[in-house]
Amino acid sequence: MLRRFWLFFAQAVTVLLALMFIIATLKPQWLQRQGQFGKQLAEPIVALREVAPGIGSGGNAQNSYADAAQKAMPAVVNVFSSKDGSLPPDPRAKDPLFRYFFGDKNKKQQEQPAANLGSGVIVSSEGYILTNQHVVDGADQIEIALADGRTTNAKVIGVDPETDLAVLKVNMTNLPTITLGRMDQTRVGDVVLAIGNPFGVGQTVTMGIVSALGRNHLGINTFENFIQTDAPINPGNSGGALVDVNGNLLGINTAIYSRSGGSLGIGFAIPVSTARSVLESIITTGTVTRGWIGVEPQDVTPEIAESFGLDQKSGAIVAGVLKGGPADKAGIKPGDILVAVNGQDITDTTRLLNVIAQIKPGTDAKVHLVRKNKEMDLNVMIGKRPPPPKQPSDESDDDDGG
């Protein structure tokens, strides 16, 4: 009897060991779960970092700019401008065989008006819109499309070619408007959003930082004081908004540096301070009035200073003086180096143009200059800057933002 019991026990143990061997070979996790079941309730197998209960993934400015975008996007519009004129004729149109197969279809295509595409920013509930001058240049008809789907025609109130800004107006109610930001609080490295209609795909938001402030000598406009950003800006973004992380307007997107026509991470926007002064001047007078003294200035470079034996290493040297102009009447002569106007330092020609332009025509300005290494002061009555000569219309988009 005892012998049978031990035989039965040995067979049972053998079967159990064989079963455990099979499980360990084919399903080892079963043994792990079984052995660690009691410990799983106390501590996880792998240490994981999880968000605390009640905290979302997009509720603060560190990981989302949705609030800023939603605040600014309704005030950014699409601008469609068209001008009468035919497209370039197809050289095949004179071929009788071509006309036999295609008839007047090609002729109808040639008669379609040329169109331009850009963006704009609603800055007033009265219907005033800021955009770029090159977006609406020569347009016979301008259509505005709001983010809420409404469309309407717009009229040009005034343009300023020297800053490439234009003011439009629409007659609509319940218009969303953007809040103007402060340039004096903007720093290099600040996060910014560019909002516009690139390539006509629809309203788009891109993100970057302020790469530089006060960019000039780019040859884009007469008066240059650009915000440089790496927020992607493409053709169609022109006239759109550059906003801060609170959705406030910092600039009007204007141009890109590009060799291919697409964004390379170097975009330029007109500061809101410049845009505001142009807007107010156009609304009140229909044009932009700037100061002018009638000189042809050049930057004082180290090379120029060395060649002329000048002690002054910065400023604007007068290369020519307009006869009968304000500077001529005040006694400014070629070769004079202008170093300050009304106490504001003049470091180069761009600074000179900007300082003089902000002075009201008809008022006196104190000009500090250096003549033959001797300092002197002259009073100049500021004149009114004449309008720039009209340039022939250029249909090419070149490297601007569209």
C-alpha beads as a LAMMPS data file, in Angstrom:
LAMMPS data file: protein, C-alpha beads

402 atoms
401 bonds

1 atom types
1 bond types

-500.0 500.0 xlo xhi
-500.0 500.0 ylo yhi
-500.0 500.0 zlo zhi

Masses

1 110.0

Atoms # bond

1 1 1 0.000 0.000 0.000
2 1 1 2.779 2.395 0.983
3 1 1 4.678 1.454 -2.160
4 1 1 1.681 2.396 -4.342
5 1 1 1.349 5.773 -2.571
6 1 1 4.975 6.698 -3.265
7 1 1 4.604 5.573 -6.856
8 1 1 1.504 7.785 -7.299
9 1 1 3.288 10.704 -5.602
10 1 1 6.339 10.348 -7.853
11 1 1 4.189 10.280 -10.959
12 1 1 2.298 13.421 -9.856
13 1 1 5.524 15.319 -9.156
14 1 1 6.905 14.256 -12.536
15 1 1 3.782 15.503 -14.323
16 1 1 3.848 18.795 -12.377
17 1 1 7.519 19.391 -13.188
18 1 1 6.915 18.607 -16.844
19 1 1 3.981 21.036 -16.875
20 1 1 6.067 23.804 -15.270
21 1 1 8.845 23.172 -17.795
22 1 1 6.409 23.577 -20.679
23 1 1 4.974 26.791 -19.173
24 1 1 8.427 28.195 -18.491
25 1 1 9.409 27.490 -22.091
26 1 1 6.289 28.686 -23.893
27 1 1 4.665 31.204 -21.477
28 1 1 7.298 32.496 -19.059
29 1 1 5.237 35.637 -18.330
30 1 1 2.660 33.483 -16.571
31 1 1 5.215 32.565 -13.953
32 1 1 6.366 36.232 -13.651
33 1 1 2.837 37.533 -13.139
34 1 1 2.140 34.762 -10.669
35 1 1 5.293 35.400 -8.685
36 1 1 5.000 39.226 -8.630
37 1 1 1.274 39.584 -8.231
38 1 1 1.517 40.690 -4.647
39 1 1 4.191 43.294 -5.451
40 1 1 2.383 44.874 -8.458
41 1 1 -0.095 46.634 -6.238
42 1 1 2.688 48.326 -4.264
43 1 1 5.103 49.485 -7.012
44 1 1 5.214 49.474 -10.853
45 1 1 7.601 47.268 -12.740
46 1 1 9.042 50.266 -14.704
47 1 1 9.328 53.819 -13.312
48 1 1 7.214 56.113 -15.542
49 1 1 6.591 59.873 -15.333
50 1 1 2.907 60.627 -15.656
51 1 1 1.077 63.929 -15.675
52 1 1 -0.713 64.707 -12.435
53 1 1 -4.492 64.200 -12.436
54 1 1 -6.424 67.228 -13.671
55 1 1 -3.534 68.758 -15.644
56 1 1 -4.038 68.828 -19.438
57 1 1 -1.363 68.762 -22.107
58 1 1 -2.149 72.088 -23.758
59 1 1 -3.198 74.445 -21.026
60 1 1 -0.143 76.687 -20.599
61 1 1 2.189 78.786 -22.730
62 1 1 5.090 76.380 -22.370
63 1 1 3.624 73.692 -24.588
64 1 1 0.827 75.414 -26.505
65 1 1 0.166 78.756 -28.143
66 1 1 -3.449 77.973 -28.938
67 1 1 -4.791 80.838 -26.809
68 1 1 -2.606 83.384 -28.615
69 1 1 -3.534 81.973 -32.018
70 1 1 -7.256 81.909 -31.251
71 1 1 -7.096 85.509 -30.046
72 1 1 -5.354 86.848 -33.159
73 1 1 -6.588 84.610 -35.999
74 1 1 -10.112 86.102 -36.349
75 1 1 -8.577 89.526 -37.084
76 1 1 -6.284 88.234 -39.862
77 1 1 -7.922 88.250 -43.296
78 1 1 -7.124 86.950 -46.746
79 1 1 -6.659 89.639 -49.401
80 1 1 -7.419 88.880 -53.041
81 1 1 -6.590 91.667 -55.468
82 1 1 -7.008 91.672 -59.224
83 1 1 -6.120 94.041 -62.002
84 1 1 -7.416 94.260 -65.551
85 1 1 -5.106 92.997 -68.234
86 1 1 -4.468 89.979 -70.316
87 1 1 -2.124 87.168 -69.581
88 1 1 0.840 86.880 -71.959
89 1 1 -0.377 85.506 -75.299
90 1 1 0.362 81.891 -76.109
91 1 1 2.757 81.818 -79.092
92 1 1 0.879 78.804 -80.446
93 1 1 -2.287 80.878 -80.801
94 1 1 -1.242 81.939 -84.323
95 1 1 -0.985 78.333 -85.458
96 1 1 -4.156 77.481 -87.485
97 1 1 -3.937 73.843 -86.423
98 1 1 -3.766 74.871 -82.757
99 1 1 -6.786 77.186 -83.156
100 1 1 -8.706 74.439 -84.962
101 1 1 -8.424 72.082 -81.996
102 1 1 -8.620 74.615 -79.132
103 1 1 -10.715 77.390 -80.663
104 1 1 -11.216 80.475 -78.460
105 1 1 -10.481 78.678 -75.215
106 1 1 -6.973 80.069 -75.107
107 1 1 -8.312 83.544 -75.898
108 1 1 -10.653 83.405 -72.913
109 1 1 -7.788 82.401 -70.650
110 1 1 -5.760 85.379 -71.861
111 1 1 -8.611 87.736 -71.001
112 1 1 -8.710 86.651 -67.351
113 1 1 -7.517 89.418 -65.010
114 1 1 -4.187 89.033 -63.278
115 1 1 -4.616 88.198 -59.580
116 1 1 -2.535 88.688 -56.465
117 1 1 -2.773 87.038 -53.087
118 1 1 -1.868 88.243 -49.621
119 1 1 -3.074 88.807 -46.085
120 1 1 -4.194 91.691 -43.908
121 1 1 -4.929 92.596 -40.289
122 1 1 -8.096 94.248 -38.984
123 1 1 -6.917 96.945 -36.578
124 1 1 -10.163 98.844 -36.005
125 1 1 -13.812 97.949 -35.525
126 1 1 -14.516 100.745 -38.017
127 1 1 -13.175 98.465 -40.748
128 1 1 -9.571 99.627 -41.206
129 1 1 -7.162 96.928 -42.375
130 1 1 -3.360 97.037 -42.542
131 1 1 -1.587 95.169 -45.322
132 1 1 1.415 95.554 -47.602
133 1 1 1.378 98.046 -50.450
134 1 1 2.745 95.469 -52.880
135 1 1 -0.257 93.208 -52.168
136 1 1 -2.718 95.769 -53.559
137 1 1 -0.444 97.684 -55.923
138 1 1 -2.338 98.620 -59.092
139 1 1 -5.392 96.561 -58.126
140 1 1 -8.747 97.388 -59.685
141 1 1 -10.668 95.184 -57.293
142 1 1 -9.839 93.990 -53.781
143 1 1 -11.753 91.285 -51.957
144 1 1 -11.387 90.482 -48.271
145 1 1 -12.182 87.066 -46.799
146 1 1 -12.595 86.855 -43.031
147 1 1 -11.744 83.808 -40.945
148 1 1 -15.467 83.315 -40.187
149 1 1 -16.215 82.856 -43.895
150 1 1 -17.604 86.312 -44.689
151 1 1 -16.320 88.114 -47.792
152 1 1 -16.604 91.689 -49.000
153 1 1 -14.941 94.235 -51.245
154 1 1 -12.445 96.705 -49.802
155 1 1 -11.232 100.107 -50.910
156 1 1 -7.764 101.596 -50.538
157 1 1 -7.646 104.530 -48.125
158 1 1 -3.979 105.247 -48.707
159 1 1 -0.576 103.687 -49.347
160 1 1 2.973 104.382 -48.253
161 1 1 5.423 102.884 -50.766
162 1 1 8.436 103.904 -48.667
163 1 1 7.420 101.467 -45.899
164 1 1 5.399 99.136 -48.158
165 1 1 2.234 99.634 -46.104
166 1 1 -1.348 100.175 -47.220
167 1 1 -4.576 100.918 -45.363
168 1 1 -7.824 99.363 -46.595
169 1 1 -11.395 99.831 -45.391
170 1 1 -14.424 97.578 -45.429
171 1 1 -18.020 98.307 -44.496
172 1 1 -18.996 95.431 -42.210
173 1 1 -20.333 95.013 -38.684
174 1 1 -19.138 92.835 -35.820
175 1 1 -15.566 92.906 -37.017
176 1 1 -12.912 91.192 -34.890
177 1 1 -9.896 93.403 -34.197
178 1 1 -6.356 92.687 -33.088
179 1 1 -4.666 94.187 -30.031
180 1 1 -1.517 96.195 -30.740
181 1 1 1.581 95.084 -28.873
182 1 1 4.552 97.087 -27.583
183 1 1 7.852 97.085 -29.419
184 1 1 9.731 98.512 -26.420
185 1 1 9.058 95.270 -24.560
186 1 1 10.107 92.990 -27.432
187 1 1 13.450 91.203 -27.132
188 1 1 15.527 88.951 -29.338
189 1 1 14.583 85.380 -28.459
190 1 1 10.899 86.092 -27.778
191 1 1 8.528 83.515 -29.249
192 1 1 6.351 84.867 -32.067
193 1 1 3.614 83.497 -34.330
194 1 1 3.155 84.387 -38.016
195 1 1 -0.448 84.261 -39.234
196 1 1 -1.440 84.526 -42.889
197 1 1 -2.512 82.733 -46.036
198 1 1 0.668 81.178 -47.529
199 1 1 0.324 79.967 -51.122
200 1 1 -3.458 80.408 -50.813
201 1 1 -3.889 77.191 -48.808
202 1 1 -5.922 78.960 -46.111
203 1 1 -5.213 80.628 -42.814
204 1 1 -2.056 79.192 -41.291
205 1 1 -0.107 79.743 -38.070
206 1 1 3.658 79.201 -37.874
207 1 1 5.955 79.658 -34.882
208 1 1 9.452 80.984 -34.369
209 1 1 11.405 83.535 -32.376
210 1 1 12.510 87.126 -32.825
211 1 1 15.880 86.635 -34.516
212 1 1 16.908 90.305 -34.610
213 1 1 15.526 93.817 -34.194
214 1 1 16.143 96.962 -36.211
215 1 1 17.281 95.228 -39.390
216 1 1 18.079 97.726 -42.166
217 1 1 20.268 98.166 -45.244
218 1 1 18.314 95.339 -46.881
219 1 1 17.244 97.313 -49.942
220 1 1 13.582 96.384 -49.453
221 1 1 12.104 99.740 -48.425
222 1 1 13.303 103.314 -48.059
223 1 1 12.614 103.308 -44.325
224 1 1 13.723 100.011 -42.819
225 1 1 13.517 98.966 -39.196
226 1 1 12.523 95.329 -39.579
227 1 1 11.848 92.603 -37.063
228 1 1 13.683 89.506 -38.269
229 1 1 12.115 86.149 -37.429
230 1 1 12.583 82.490 -38.251
231 1 1 8.825 81.832 -38.108
232 1 1 8.153 80.381 -41.592
233 1 1 6.814 83.109 -43.903
234 1 1 5.950 82.277 -47.507
235 1 1 4.319 83.989 -50.508
236 1 1 0.781 84.883 -49.453
237 1 1 1.848 85.738 -45.884
238 1 1 2.556 89.344 -46.896
239 1 1 0.405 91.754 -44.914
240 1 1 -0.345 89.162 -42.262
241 1 1 0.275 89.408 -38.546
242 1 1 3.347 88.687 -36.461
243 1 1 2.062 88.313 -32.886
244 1 1 3.513 87.603 -29.458
245 1 1 2.567 84.720 -27.166
246 1 1 -0.380 86.768 -25.897
247 1 1 -1.798 87.262 -29.396
248 1 1 -0.837 90.953 -29.598
249 1 1 0.334 92.437 -32.897
250 1 1 4.086 93.037 -33.119
251 1 1 4.486 93.521 -36.860
252 1 1 3.203 93.176 -40.406
253 1 1 4.883 90.317 -42.261
254 1 1 6.471 91.764 -45.379
255 1 1 9.339 89.865 -46.939
256 1 1 11.489 86.761 -46.883
257 1 1 15.064 86.071 -47.827
258 1 1 14.947 83.179 -50.246
259 1 1 16.807 81.691 -53.177
260 1 1 14.041 79.246 -54.011
261 1 1 10.866 81.263 -53.378
262 1 1 10.149 79.391 -50.146
263 1 1 10.949 80.142 -46.537
264 1 1 14.545 79.670 -45.383
265 1 1 13.939 80.825 -41.840
266 1 1 14.745 84.492 -42.513
267 1 1 11.624 86.627 -42.612
268 1 1 11.047 90.332 -42.028
269 1 1 8.125 92.190 -40.482
270 1 1 7.418 95.926 -40.211
271 1 1 7.244 96.845 -36.500
272 1 1 3.859 97.745 -35.060
273 1 1 5.244 101.151 -34.037
274 1 1 5.922 102.046 -37.673
275 1 1 2.646 100.526 -38.854
276 1 1 0.675 102.504 -36.286
277 1 1 2.172 105.871 -37.237
278 1 1 1.556 105.196 -40.936
279 1 1 -2.007 104.082 -40.208
280 1 1 -2.859 107.178 -38.182
281 1 1 -1.298 109.508 -40.747
282 1 1 -3.158 107.928 -43.669
283 1 1 -6.497 107.906 -41.835
284 1 1 -6.224 111.563 -40.810
285 1 1 -4.627 113.073 -43.927
286 1 1 -4.858 110.402 -46.627
287 1 1 -1.087 110.313 -46.976
288 1 1 2.099 110.048 -44.923
289 1 1 3.961 113.291 -44.248
290 1 1 7.649 113.080 -43.355
291 1 1 10.430 115.532 -42.689
292 1 1 13.196 116.149 -45.237
293 1 1 16.309 118.331 -45.529
294 1 1 17.486 117.657 -49.093
295 1 1 20.869 115.958 -48.753
296 1 1 22.445 112.894 -50.313
297 1 1 24.063 111.074 -47.384
298 1 1 26.523 108.194 -47.207
299 1 1 27.612 106.092 -44.259
300 1 1 30.886 107.038 -42.608
301 1 1 32.859 103.816 -42.752
302 1 1 36.351 103.219 -41.306
303 1 1 37.693 103.240 -44.875
304 1 1 36.100 106.615 -45.657
305 1 1 37.288 108.050 -42.350
306 1 1 40.839 106.900 -43.054
307 1 1 40.908 108.157 -46.634
308 1 1 39.640 111.615 -45.635
309 1 1 41.685 111.761 -42.444
310 1 1 38.555 112.039 -40.308
311 1 1 38.556 111.610 -36.567
312 1 1 34.820 110.816 -36.711
313 1 1 34.249 107.074 -37.258
314 1 1 30.424 107.086 -37.472
315 1 1 27.637 109.285 -38.756
316 1 1 26.381 110.309 -42.195
317 1 1 28.655 112.205 -44.550
318 1 1 26.959 114.626 -46.947
319 1 1 27.813 113.625 -50.505
320 1 1 25.515 116.204 -52.118
321 1 1 23.154 119.035 -51.198
322 1 1 20.001 119.930 -53.154
323 1 1 20.268 123.523 -54.277
324 1 1 17.600 125.635 -52.602
325 1 1 16.645 122.828 -50.233
326 1 1 16.401 123.106 -46.417
327 1 1 19.992 121.930 -45.853
328 1 1 21.368 124.318 -48.491
329 1 1 19.534 127.252 -46.942
330 1 1 20.873 126.332 -43.505
331 1 1 24.484 126.260 -44.743
332 1 1 25.151 122.513 -44.809
333 1 1 27.868 121.677 -47.352
334 1 1 29.153 118.550 -49.064
335 1 1 31.739 116.841 -46.878
336 1 1 29.974 117.721 -43.627
337 1 1 29.417 114.796 -41.272
338 1 1 26.042 114.840 -39.523
339 1 1 26.401 113.275 -36.078
340 1 1 23.239 114.386 -34.218
341 1 1 19.815 115.879 -34.878
342 1 1 17.866 117.395 -31.982
343 1 1 20.134 115.520 -29.593
344 1 1 19.600 112.126 -31.242
345 1 1 22.812 110.423 -32.336
346 1 1 23.212 109.745 -36.061
347 1 1 25.181 106.555 -36.629
348 1 1 24.433 105.984 -40.319
349 1 1 22.234 107.114 -43.190
350 1 1 19.292 104.923 -42.153
351 1 1 19.276 106.520 -38.721
352 1 1 19.471 109.979 -40.318
353 1 1 16.502 109.287 -42.607
354 1 1 14.388 107.920 -39.748
355 1 1 15.162 110.774 -37.358
356 1 1 14.541 113.499 -39.952
357 1 1 11.368 111.804 -41.201
358 1 1 9.801 111.941 -37.734
359 1 1 10.224 115.708 -37.442
360 1 1 7.194 117.753 -38.466
361 1 1 7.776 119.830 -41.613
362 1 1 7.973 123.548 -40.927
363 1 1 9.753 123.179 -37.603
364 1 1 13.387 123.954 -36.787
365 1 1 15.842 121.190 -36.006
366 1 1 19.259 121.545 -34.424
367 1 1 21.849 119.674 -36.481
368 1 1 25.217 118.906 -34.922
369 1 1 27.905 118.281 -37.546
370 1 1 31.623 117.971 -38.054
371 1 1 33.309 120.073 -40.744
372 1 1 37.037 119.624 -41.309
373 1 1 37.329 117.983 -37.879
374 1 1 35.614 120.962 -36.228
375 1 1 32.240 120.579 -34.522
376 1 1 29.436 123.075 -35.110
377 1 1 25.653 123.418 -34.814
378 1 1 23.210 124.649 -37.462
379 1 1 19.465 125.241 -37.351
380 1 1 17.588 123.702 -40.258
381 1 1 13.933 124.299 -41.054
382 1 1 12.585 120.866 -41.920
383 1 1 10.823 120.570 -45.261
384 1 1 8.212 118.123 -46.482
385 1 1 9.611 114.959 -48.036
386 1 1 8.549 114.730 -51.694
387 1 1 6.747 111.563 -52.785
388 1 1 8.941 108.835 -54.249
389 1 1 9.020 108.544 -58.040
390 1 1 6.637 105.935 -59.416
391 1 1 8.305 102.709 -60.385
392 1 1 7.060 100.563 -63.273
393 1 1 4.806 97.767 -62.057
394 1 1 6.661 94.500 -61.529
395 1 1 4.649 91.345 -61.903
396 1 1 7.371 89.118 -60.454
397 1 1 7.169 88.068 -56.812
398 1 1 10.950 87.904 -56.294
399 1 1 11.834 87.221 -52.670
400 1 1 9.016 88.986 -50.883
401 1 1 6.404 87.248 -48.805
402 1 1 3.754 87.513 -51.482

Bonds

1 1 1 2
2 1 2 3
3 1 3 4
4 1 4 5
5 1 5 6
6 1 6 7
7 1 7 8
8 1 8 9
9 1 9 10
10 1 10 11
11 1 11 12
12 1 12 13
13 1 13 14
14 1 14 15
15 1 15 16
16 1 16 17
17 1 17 18
18 1 18 19
19 1 19 20
20 1 20 21
21 1 21 22
22 1 22 23
23 1 23 24
24 1 24 25
25 1 25 26
26 1 26 27
27 1 27 28
28 1 28 29
29 1 29 30
30 1 30 31
31 1 31 32
32 1 32 33
33 1 33 34
34 1 34 35
35 1 35 36
36 1 36 37
37 1 37 38
38 1 38 39
39 1 39 40
40 1 40 41
41 1 41 42
42 1 42 43
43 1 43 44
44 1 44 45
45 1 45 46
46 1 46 47
47 1 47 48
48 1 48 49
49 1 49 50
50 1 50 51
51 1 51 52
52 1 52 53
53 1 53 54
54 1 54 55
55 1 55 56
56 1 56 57
57 1 57 58
58 1 58 59
59 1 59 60
60 1 60 61
61 1 61 62
62 1 62 63
63 1 63 64
64 1 64 65
65 1 65 66
66 1 66 67
67 1 67 68
68 1 68 69
69 1 69 70
70 1 70 71
71 1 71 72
72 1 72 73
73 1 73 74
74 1 74 75
75 1 75 76
76 1 76 77
77 1 77 78
78 1 78 79
79 1 79 80
80 1 80 81
81 1 81 82
82 1 82 83
83 1 83 84
84 1 84 85
85 1 85 86
86 1 86 87
87 1 87 88
88 1 88 89
89 1 89 90
90 1 90 91
91 1 91 92
92 1 92 93
93 1 93 94
94 1 94 95
95 1 95 96
96 1 96 97
97 1 97 98
98 1 98 99
99 1 99 100
100 1 100 101
101 1 101 102
102 1 102 103
103 1 103 104
104 1 104 105
105 1 105 106
106 1 106 107
107 1 107 108
108 1 108 109
109 1 109 110
110 1 110 111
111 1 111 112
112 1 112 113
113 1 113 114
114 1 114 115
115 1 115 116
116 1 116 117
117 1 117 118
118 1 118 119
119 1 119 120
120 1 120 121
121 1 121 122
122 1 122 123
123 1 123 124
124 1 124 125
125 1 125 126
126 1 126 127
127 1 127 128
128 1 128 129
129 1 129 130
130 1 130 131
131 1 131 132
132 1 132 133
133 1 133 134
134 1 134 135
135 1 135 136
136 1 136 137
137 1 137 138
138 1 138 139
139 1 139 140
140 1 140 141
141 1 141 142
142 1 142 143
143 1 143 144
144 1 144 145
145 1 145 146
146 1 146 147
147 1 147 148
148 1 148 149
149 1 149 150
150 1 150 151
151 1 151 152
152 1 152 153
153 1 153 154
154 1 154 155
155 1 155 156
156 1 156 157
157 1 157 158
158 1 158 159
159 1 159 160
160 1 160 161
161 1 161 162
162 1 162 163
163 1 163 164
164 1 164 165
165 1 165 166
166 1 166 167
167 1 167 168
168 1 168 169
169 1 169 170
170 1 170 171
171 1 171 172
172 1 172 173
173 1 173 174
174 1 174 175
175 1 175 176
176 1 176 177
177 1 177 178
178 1 178 179
179 1 179 180
180 1 180 181
181 1 181 182
182 1 182 183
183 1 183 184
184 1 184 185
185 1 185 186
186 1 186 187
187 1 187 188
188 1 188 189
189 1 189 190
190 1 190 191
191 1 191 192
192 1 192 193
193 1 193 194
194 1 194 195
195 1 195 196
196 1 196 197
197 1 197 198
198 1 198 199
199 1 199 200
200 1 200 201
201 1 201 202
202 1 202 203
203 1 203 204
204 1 204 205
205 1 205 206
206 1 206 207
207 1 207 208
208 1 208 209
209 1 209 210
210 1 210 211
211 1 211 212
212 1 212 213
213 1 213 214
214 1 214 215
215 1 215 216
216 1 216 217
217 1 217 218
218 1 218 219
219 1 219 220
220 1 220 221
221 1 221 222
222 1 222 223
223 1 223 224
224 1 224 225
225 1 225 226
226 1 226 227
227 1 227 228
228 1 228 229
229 1 229 230
230 1 230 231
231 1 231 232
232 1 232 233
233 1 233 234
234 1 234 235
235 1 235 236
236 1 236 237
237 1 237 238
238 1 238 239
239 1 239 240
240 1 240 241
241 1 241 242
242 1 242 243
243 1 243 244
244 1 244 245
245 1 245 246
246 1 246 247
247 1 247 248
248 1 248 249
249 1 249 250
250 1 250 251
251 1 251 252
252 1 252 253
253 1 253 254
254 1 254 255
255 1 255 256
256 1 256 257
257 1 257 258
258 1 258 259
259 1 259 260
260 1 260 261
261 1 261 262
262 1 262 263
263 1 263 264
264 1 264 265
265 1 265 266
266 1 266 267
267 1 267 268
268 1 268 269
269 1 269 270
270 1 270 271
271 1 271 272
272 1 272 273
273 1 273 274
274 1 274 275
275 1 275 276
276 1 276 277
277 1 277 278
278 1 278 279
279 1 279 280
280 1 280 281
281 1 281 282
282 1 282 283
283 1 283 284
284 1 284 285
285 1 285 286
286 1 286 287
287 1 287 288
288 1 288 289
289 1 289 290
290 1 290 291
291 1 291 292
292 1 292 293
293 1 293 294
294 1 294 295
295 1 295 296
296 1 296 297
297 1 297 298
298 1 298 299
299 1 299 300
300 1 300 301
301 1 301 302
302 1 302 303
303 1 303 304
304 1 304 305
305 1 305 306
306 1 306 307
307 1 307 308
308 1 308 309
309 1 309 310
310 1 310 311
311 1 311 312
312 1 312 313
313 1 313 314
314 1 314 315
315 1 315 316
316 1 316 317
317 1 317 318
318 1 318 319
319 1 319 320
320 1 320 321
321 1 321 322
322 1 322 323
323 1 323 324
324 1 324 325
325 1 325 326
326 1 326 327
327 1 327 328
328 1 328 329
329 1 329 330
330 1 330 331
331 1 331 332
332 1 332 333
333 1 333 334
334 1 334 335
335 1 335 336
336 1 336 337
337 1 337 338
338 1 338 339
339 1 339 340
340 1 340 341
341 1 341 342
342 1 342 343
343 1 343 344
344 1 344 345
345 1 345 346
346 1 346 347
347 1 347 348
348 1 348 349
349 1 349 350
350 1 350 351
351 1 351 352
352 1 352 353
353 1 353 354
354 1 354 355
355 1 355 356
356 1 356 357
357 1 357 358
358 1 358 359
359 1 359 360
360 1 360 361
361 1 361 362
362 1 362 363
363 1 363 364
364 1 364 365
365 1 365 366
366 1 366 367
367 1 367 368
368 1 368 369
369 1 369 370
370 1 370 371
371 1 371 372
372 1 372 373
373 1 373 374
374 1 374 375
375 1 375 376
376 1 376 377
377 1 377 378
378 1 378 379
379 1 379 380
380 1 380 381
381 1 381 382
382 1 382 383
383 1 383 384
384 1 384 385
385 1 385 386
386 1 386 387
387 1 387 388
388 1 388 389
389 1 389 390
390 1 390 391
391 1 391 392
392 1 392 393
393 1 393 394
394 1 394 395
395 1 395 396
396 1 396 397
397 1 397 398
398 1 398 399
399 1 399 400
400 1 400 401
401 1 401 402
